Every structure is written in structure tokens, then in C-alpha cells.
Amino acid sequence: MSSYIHPEPHNEYITRSDQPLQNPVSADTHQAACSYRLQRVRQQLLASDCAAMLLYDPVNIRYATDSSNMQVWTLHNFARYALVFAEGPVILWEFHNCEHLQDGNQQIDEIRTALNWSYFGAGNRIQEKAQQWATEISQLLHQHSPDNQRLAVDKAEFEGLDLLREAGLTLVEGHSLMEEARRIKSADELELMRWTIRVCEQGIQRMHDEQRPGMTENELWAWLHFENIRNGGEWIETRLLASGPRTNPWMQESSNRVMQAGEIISFDTDLIGPYGYCADISRAWTVGHVAPTTEQRRLYQLAHAQVMHNSGLLKAGLSYREFSEQAWPIPEPFYPNRYCCVVHGVGLADEFPAVAHQGEDWRSAGYNGHFEENMVVCVESYIGERGGEEGIKLEQQVLITRDGCVPLSSYPWQEDWLR
């Protein structure tokens, strides 16, 4: 029998703080989390008989090296990359004149200047610059792993991949290796994640306190960014906040729509906070915090029931398929607008797995596996009829244990809506 432990809300949620929060994470905890993550990457490389991993995804670079620089910009500009050897050095190619950003970073053995051979960086010299890049990478493989030329790559432009193959390297799909490495959290990682969640909850509370009729959705959403940034956070991956008729269907991002008293507000934080960890929490209120209508209360109760039922199933050893089959049955009127998955992994961002709903979703997109201890997942719900006036989005971030799951967020539900 699995179990779900209901968290006690923090007393400080009664009123917001006008000062930044005090970070409780020690330097030793941070360093231990970083060392664990690098070890996880190297374990994946050894298990796959790969000499090294070439990383371009800034989230993967952060995971392996604890280095960050213009994270969102480098998602679409290939201006920094890293090479992690299974048994050898960690080399980071940093953006122009940014080597100083990694002063004191114990995860990195060598820093070089990145060679940007995308069209933005190289123009009509792409082939020339890509050849320089491939030559450098292949020389490092020959130097540090002369007997193993298998290189995992998380992502790269196809011209460079072809050149690496021509240099004699065997390329291995590396994105899946990184997802597997990131899947299991250490106790130190969980401390970093709890701090990000605390910062996120401060932002949620600020939105709760600031929201009022006549405000735009964007004005309200800005408070979450404010609290995240001033407490050392980094960015927010989406702008999923909607009010009134824009809550149905879901997935509409915040706008300049003026919110009216009594309307539903639903939001999904998708917040990348301190140390690069993600806090992915959804809650719903009414504008002006007025009492909900009978229909709003019904929608909320159904969404809450889905989150609670599915959380109660989770435990180590349960297969994704078993979980999907036992998940809360979505009533037919709400099924067409169902959320895209039942649960998904989360760490430095949304991660593997994404567990599909039973039935047609499982047949088209489902894949099996097992929940393991110290995985962190987000339990999702969206309840809104197709063509309905409003909808409710709820989500809870939980830690998988041997006997059940433990919520990592203690931000309160609308308890008076559940009676």
C-alpha cells in the first residue's frame, strides 16, 4: 500500500516577506550535489561504453559541470559546450571572455574559448569553422581515450556530426543518457530543489497577495518573476497563467487581459530557481479571493481528487503502465481537454519520464519503466469541459519513496473549496 503524506503549510504564508529569503543551503551541500551529478554522468558513459559525452544543452551542461552562462540565450545559440570524459577531464568551452565566470568551479578541469560555427557565429565560413571544431574534439578523444572512440552527443548541428564521423568517431545518442543520469536525485540535490521550491512558493504567495480585480494577467505573473530573480533564481520556462474564459482550454499563456472579480485564475509555475532547479507547481484561486461558485468549486474538487488519487498510487517499484492503468478515471466530459500526461519527472527542468494516460494516449505515446526511490515527479491535473466557461489546473511536485511519495511543496490548497 502506497501512501501520500499531506504537508503542513508554512506559517510564513500568512503574510509575504518584504525582504529576500535567507538561503539555508551550505556550500558543502551544493558541492556534494555537483559531485554526485558528475558521477551519475560518468556512470552512464561507462555503462554505455562511451569514452566521453559532448554537451550543448545548457541544462545538461549545468548538470554535469555546475556552470551556467546566459542559459536561455544558449538554448538557441550554440556558443558554449562541454566534453565530459568517463575516465578523464571535464573540459568547458566558454563564450568569448567569459572564462572568469567559472572561477572556483571544482567540476571543471580546463576551460577553452568556444568556437561558434552556427550561421550566426560563422556566416559563410560554417564549413571552415565546423572543421576546426571537429578536429579539436577528435584530437581530445585520441589524446584522452586512444582505445575508445565512442562519443555520446546530446545535440549538435548535422554538419559537425558528419565531420566527427569522418574523423573516425562513433557517435552515440546522448540525450537519453543524460535523462537517465538526471533521473535519481541525491539527498544533497533534494536540498537544492527544496530551496528552489521555497523561493517559488514565496512567489506564489506574492501573487496571491497582490492579485486584485482590474489587474492584467501579465502584471500578476510578473510578481513570480520578481520573487524568483531577487532570491537568486534564473528564469521561468513558460507563462502559463490564465483567468476566466482563458482558463479553458488550458495552455494559454498570460496576456494583457484585465481580470474580473470572481473569475478563476489558474497557473503553472515552471520556474527555474536557485542552483538551476525547477519548481513546477500549479494552483488556482478566484480573482479578489471571493467565494467560488458552485461550478468553480466542483471543478476544483475534481482536479484535487485527481492529484490526490494519483499521488496515493506512487511508490518505488510501480511500473509506469500499472500507474497509468490505476490512475484516476477522468470523467467523460473532461477527457477531451485532459492534460498531456499523468505525471512527469522534474529536476533541473522537466525530465523523463512523461507517463501517458491510459487508453488511446498509452497506445500512441506510452512507454514502460518503473518508478524508483529518489525520483521526483509532478502529478498533473487539468479539469475543464470542452466548450466550458472555465477550467482548473493543479499540480504537485513529489518525491518517490519505497512506500509512497512525499510532497516537496507545502503551499496550501483551497481547503474551504474542498468542503
N, C-alpha and C positions, 0 to 999 in steps of 0.2 A: 504494500500500500504506500503510495507516494504521499507527500504532504506539502502544503504551502503555508509558510509562516507569515501571518499578517504583520507588517511593520507598524511600529508606533510612530505617529507623526512627530517631527521635531517641534519642540516648544517655540523655537525662534520663528516658525511660520506665522505666528500670531501677528507679528509686525515685521516689516522688512528692515534690513540694516542699511543705514546711510553710508556705511564705510565698507571698503573691500573686506572680504573674509580673510581670516588668518589661515594660511596653508599649513596643515599639520604633517605633511609628508617630509620625512627626513631625507638627506642626501644619500644615506646608506640604502634606504628603501628604493629610491629612484635608481641607484646604480645596480642594485641586485636585480631589479626588474629588467634593466637593459642587458645585463649579462645573461640572464635566463633566456631572453628573446634571441640573442645571437646564438646561444647554444641550440635552441629549437631549430633555427635555420640550418645550422651545420648538421644536426641530426637528420634532417630531411635530405640534405645533399648526400650524406654518406649512405643513407638507405636507398637512394636512387642512383648510386654510383656516379655522381656528378662531381667534377673537380671544383666547380665554383658556380656562383649564381650572379648574373648580371641584372641589376635592378634599375628600372626607370620610374616605376610608380612611386611617387613621393611618400605614400603611406607605407609601402614596403621598405623603402629606404629608411624611413623613420623607425620602423620595427627593428630592422637589423642593426642600424648604426646609431640610433637616437639622434640623428641630425635632421634639422629642418631648415628650410630657407625658401620663402615665397611658395608655400605649399600649393596653393590654388593655381598660381601662375605656372608652376612647373608641371601641373597636370596636363597642360596642353602645349607647353614649350619644353622640348627635350633638352634642357640646359644644365642638368646635373644628373649624375648616375653613380652607381656604386658596384663594386665587384667584391663578393664575399667568397673566400675560399673555404672549402670544407676543412682543410688542414693547411692553413696558410694565412696570409694577411687579409685585412679588410681595407680596401682602397676606395676612397671617395673622390670623384671628380666634381669639384665645386664650381659654381658660377664665378665669372670674372671678378677678381679682387674680393672674394668672399671667404677666403681661407680662414680669416680671423674669427669667423662665426663659430668655428669648431674648436676654439681654444679650450683645452681641458677635457675634451671628449675622449674618454678612455676606450671607446669601442672602435676607434679608427686608428689604423697603423700608418697610413700615408694619405696625403691629400694632394691631388693634382688639379690643374685647371681644366675644366670641361671643354670638350670640343663639340660645338653645336653644329650638326650637319643637316638640320632641317632647312627648309627653304627660307624661313625667317632668318636663320643664322648664317646660311651659306649661299643663298641665292643660286646663281647658275654654276657654283662651284661644289654642288652637292656631291657629285661623284668623287672629286678630289678629296674633300673633307671626310667623306664616309670611308674612303680607303685608308686615310691616316688613322681614323678611329679604329677600324677593323684590325689594322696592323698592330696598333698598340695593345688591343685586347688579346689578340692571338699571341703576341710575344710574351705577355704576362702569363698566359696559360702554359706556354712552353717553359717559362722560367720556373714557375712555382709548382707545376704538375706535369712534368715531361711524359709521364706514363699514362696520363688520363686526360683526354681532350674533350670530355663531355661537359658542355656548358649549358646550364639552365638559364633561361631568359624569361623575365616576366612580361615584357613588352618592348617592341622596338620597330622602327620602320623597316619595310621589307628589303630595301636596298642594302642596308647594313647586314641583315641576316644572311643574305646571299653571299656577301663578301666574307663573312665569318666562316661559312661553309667552304668557300673556295680556299680559305686559309687552312683547311683541314680539321676544323672543329665540328663536333657532332652536337647539334643543338637539341635541347630538351625543353618542353613546355614547362615554364617555371611558375606561372601564376598559381597553379594548383598546389605546388609545393609550399608556396608562401601561405596560402589559405590554410593548409594543414598545419603549418608551423604556428600560425596565429591562433588556432582553434582552442588550445588549452591554456588557461591563464595560471600564472603562479600567484602565491599569496601576496607577493610584492606588487605585481601587476594590478591585482584587485584593489590594493590600497590606492594606487594612482587612479583607477577607474572610479572608486568611491568619491574621491576628491572632485573629479570632473562632474559626477552626478550631483554632488552637493552644490557646486557652482551653478549647474543647470537649474537645480531646484530654487536657488536664490533668484535666478532669472524668471522662473515661473511665478514665484511669489511676487516679484516686482510687477509682472504683467497683471497678476491678479489684483494687486493694489491700485495700479494706475488705470486700469480699463474703466471706461465710462461711456455712456451714450454720447454720440456726436464725434467720437474719435474714429480715425480711419484704422483699417486693419494694419497698414504699414506702420503707423505711429505706435500701435500696441506691440507689434513684432520687434520694433527697434529696441524695446527695453530688454528683451532676451539677449540681443547682441551686446548691449551696453554692459550688462552684468557679466557676460562671458568674457569680454575683452578686458574689462577693468580687473578681473580676477585671474588674468593670465591665460585665458582661453584663446582659441585660434580662429575658427570660422564656423559657419553653420551651413550644412550641405544643401538644405532646401529652404523654402519659405512657406512651409505647409501650415498656414493659419487661414481660416475662413470663418465667415459669420453668416448667419441667416440662410438665405436660399443658396449661397455659395458653398454651404457645407454638404450639399447633395447635388450631384455626385461628389465624391471625395477627390483629392489630388489637385485642388485648385490652390494656387499659391496666393500669398497675401497681396492685397491691392489697395487702392485709394478709396475703396468703398467705405462710406460712413456707416458705422454700426448703430443699430437702433435698440432701444431698451427692450429687454425680454428675449432678444434673439439668441440662438445658440452660438457660442464661439467654440470651435474645436481646433486643436493644433498638434503638431508632431515636431519635437524639438530638433532632432537630427544634429545635435550640437557637438562640435569637436572642441573640447575644452583643454584645460592644462595638461601638459605632457602628451598631447595629441590624442587622448582617449575620447571615445564617443559616449554621450548620454542621449539615449533615444527613448523619450517618454512622451506619451500623449494624454491630455486631459481635456475636459470640456466644462464650460460654465454657461451662464446666461449673461448677456450684456447688462451691466448695472447690478449683477448678482441678485436679481429678483427671483421669486419662486418660479420653478418651471411649470409649464403647462402639463396637463395630463399626458399629452403625446410626447413631449420632451422627456418627461420622467420615464415613460415606457421605453423609449429608445435607449436612454441611458442605462436602465436596468438590464436590458438585453445585452448591451455591449459589455457591461460589467460582468454579467453572468458568463459571457463567452471567455473573457480574460480569466476569471476565477476558475472555471471548469478546466480550461486547458492548462493553466498553471498547476492545478492539482494533479494532473497526469504526469508531469515531467519528473524524470529521475534518471540517473545513470543506468545504462543498460537497455532502456526502452528504445526500440527502433523507430526511425522516422515514420515508417509505414504504419506501425502499430499506433503511434501517436496520432497520425492523420485519421486513421480509421476510428479511433476512440474520441476524437475531438468533438467539441460542442456542435450539434447539428444546427446549422444556420436555417432559420425558418424560411420557407419558400419565398415570401415577398421580399426578403432582404438578400437572397442568394445572388441575383444578377449583379448587385453592387458590392459584393464581398471584397475584402481586402485581398491583395495579390498573393499572400502566403499566410500560413497559420502562425508560424514563428520564424525568426531568422537569427543567425549568430551576430554578435557585435563585439568589437574590441577597439582598435584604433579607428574603425569605421564599421559600417555594416559588413558582415562577413558570412562565409559559409557556416552552416547550411541555410538554405531557404526552403522550408518544408511546405509542400503544396497541399492544398485542400484535397480531401477525398473526392472520388468520382472523376469527373472529366478533367479537372486540373491535374490530378495524380497521373492519369493516363497520358496526358500530353506533356507534362513537365516534371513529374515526381521522380525522385531518386532516393535510394535507401541508404542507410547508415545507422549509427547508434549514438544517442546522447551519452556523453562521458562526464565524469566528475570534473568540475572546474571549467566547463564550458559556460559561456554567458550568452543568453539568448533574450530576444524581445518577443513577448507574447502580444499578438496583434488582434485588434477588433475594429471593424467599421460596420455600423448598423444604420442603414438608410434605404428606404424603398426606392425602386426605380420610379422616377416621377414624383417622389415625395418632396415635401417642403424643406425638411432639414435632415441632418444626419449627425451621428455621434462617432467620434474617433477616440479610442482609448488604447493605451499600450503600457506594458510594464516590463522593465528590464530585470532579469532574474539570473541567479547563479545556480547551476545544476549541481546537486549533491548526490551522494549514494542513495539517500532515502526520499528525495523530493527536490524542491527548489526553494531558494531563499530570495526574496525581493531585494534588490540593491537600491531601489528608490523607496523612500518612505513619504513621498509627497501625498497628501491625503486625497481620497476620493470624495465625491459629493455625498457624504453619508446620509444626509437628510433626503436625498433623491432616491435612496435605496429602500426607504420605508414605505 
